[in-house]
Amino acid sequence: MAKLAALDGSEPRAIDTHAHQPTAEFLEDAGGEMMQDAATKFGTSIETWDYDAMREEYHEAGVGRVVMLGWDAETNTGNPPVSNDYVAEVRDEYDDFMVSFGSVDPLKDDCVQEAIRCVEDLDLSGFKFQQIAQGFDPSDERHDHLWNTIEDLGVPCVFHGGNSTLGAGTPGGRGLKIKYGNPMLLDDVAAEHPEMDILIAHPAFPWEKQQLAICQQKGNVYMDLSGWLPKYIDEQVLQYAGSVLQDKVMFGTDYPMIRPERWLDQLAEYTDFSEAVQRKILWENAETFLGL
């Protein structure tokens, strides 16, 4: 299979902007039954491995760094979080490989204080929100204090975009509501908090066009291509990624559900991006967004 021109060099350069822990902390404890539902939908099973194996796998695929995401959806799901202290500890051990984002549960009373602690005490680089799992509308004014705080802290946020496979196929989807994944809810946040950089994770099915419009109109909003193998990504999304949004789209997998080598092989197979566009999507846009 053809290799991406931008990855022909020997030094791993690509940056995966969307990775989760391949360990029990995320896949079993925080994920619980809804993660098993997602694995079934992805056609895989829940297996765990360590971070040494993860780093080796990524380097062999030509990926030098990953954004490792925290997770706290305890109020809505009842499952324990992947604690921010744990995320920081793993980052400290693999700081040549990981850029780590914390997670705060917006429904917890101490969410603002925890956000401050993540940045000022733990030195985490940003935040991850999964609105469907966490059960909240980011445009609700009750969350303005949290967004104001994060804006003042000067770090970026990753928000979920589109449907979710968590709970997929179960009666009632385990109570998870996909309406919270509509990227139009993030347009309000971006408009009212222009100093907060926002990365919308995934191509936002079934709201791809809305997400493209937001990324085109809001200078502080970006998107990644994680959560979908390239052969399943909407053609218009790929068209925009290679043209008008080439400076705002980034590579991501949703590891460990999607593995880096398979994703990159499909990008080479299903797109004809120029080498300049490949470099932007695979690492240059992420370097700018993350301040690397």
Stockholm file with secondary structure:
# STOCKHOLM 1.0

chainA/1-292         MAKLAALDGSEPRAIDTHAHQPTAEFLEDAGGEMMQDAATKFGTSIETWDYDAMREEYHEAGVGRVVMLGWDAETNTGNPPVSNDYVAEVRDEYDDFMVSFGSVDPLKDDCVQEAIRCVEDLDLSGFKFQQIAQGFDPSDERHDHLWNTIEDLGVPCVFHGGNSTLGAGTPGGRGLKIKYGNPMLLDDVAAEHPEMDILIAHPAFPWEKQQLAICQQKGNVYMDLSGWLPKYIDEQVLQYAGSVLQDKVMFGTDYPMIRPERWLDQLAEYTDFSEAVQRKILWENAETFLGL
#=GR chainA/1-292 SS CCCCGGGCSSSCCEEEEEECCSSHIIIIIITHHHHHHHHHHHTCCCCCCCHHHHHHHHHHTTEEEEEEECBCCHHHHCCCCBCHHHHHHHHHHTTTTEEEEBCCCTTSTTHHHHHHHHHHTTCCCCEEECHHHHTCCTTSGGGHHHHHHHHHHTCCEEEECSCCCTTTTSGGGGGCCGGGGCTHHHHHHHHHCTTSCEEEESCCTTCHHHHHHHHHHCTTEEEECTTSCGGGSCHHHHHHHTTTTTTTEECCCCBTSSCHHHHHHHHHHHCCCCHHHHHIIIIIHHHHHHTC
#=GC SS_cons         CCCCGGGCSSSCCEEEEEECCSSHIIIIIITHHHHHHHHHHHTCCCCCCCHHHHHHHHHHTTEEEEEEECBCCHHHHCCCCBCHHHHHHHHHHTTTTEEEEBCCCTTSTTHHHHHHHHHHTTCCCCEEECHHHHTCCTTSGGGHHHHHHHHHHTCCEEEECSCCCTTTTSGGGGGCCGGGGCTHHHHHHHHHCTTSCEEEESCCTTCHHHHHHHHHHCTTEEEECTTSCGGGSCHHHHHHHTTTTTTTEECCCCBTSSCHHHHHHHHHHHCCCCHHHHHIIIIIHHHHHHTC
//
